[in-house]
């Protein structure tokens, strides 16, 4: 009689572990989706606020500024 109760207890523990594994898997999938959406929105916001544009603008402006003086030499002969 004790063996039957032990088997039934182990069966319920196993079913509980399977259900928790499924719930953990679903939670991981939802977290991955939410993290992806947050990352995507972060990219959109940084683009709209020109955080990505500023580094390109600075390099172009800096390149023009340096390009205007590049190659110009003065000689006192």
N, C-alpha and C positions, 0 to 999 in steps of 0.2 A: 504494500500500500504506500509506503514511503517512497518507493522508486517511481510510482506513477505520479505522485505529487511533485517529485523532483523533476521529472520529465516535462510535466505541464508548466512548472515554473521556468525551466530553461527555454521552453517554447515561447512563452510570453516575453522573456528577456530578449530572445533572438528577434521576435517580431518588433519589439520596442527599439532595438538597435537598428533594424532595417528602416523603420519609419524615421528615426532620427538621422540616419545617413541620407535618406531621400530629402528630408527637410534641410539638412546642411548643404546638399547639392543645389537645391533650388535657391537657397539663400546666397550661395556663391555665385550662381548665374545672375541673380538679380543685382548683386553688388558689382559684378563685372559690367553689366549693362549700365548701371548708374554711373560708375566710374568713367565709362566711355562717353556717356552723355555729358558729364561734367567736363571732361577733357575737351570735347568738341566745343562746348559753350565757351570754355576758357580761350580756345583758339579764335573763335568768332569775336569775343570781346576784345582780345588783344589786337586783332586786326582792325576792328572798328575804332579803337582808341589809338591806332597808329603806333603801337609799341614795336611792331615789326617793321613799320615804314621808317621810323626814326634812324635806325642803324643804316639803312640803305641811303637815306637822304644825307646823313652825315658823311658817308663815304663818298657820295657823288659831289657834294659841296666841297669837301676836303680835297677831292681829286681835282676839281676845277681850280681851286685856289692854288694848289701846288702846281698844277699844269700851266698856269699863267706865268709863273716865275721859273719854271723848269727850262733849262737850256739857254737862259738869258745870262750872258756874261759881259762884263765891262772890262775894258783894257785901257791902261794908261801908257801907251807907247808914244 
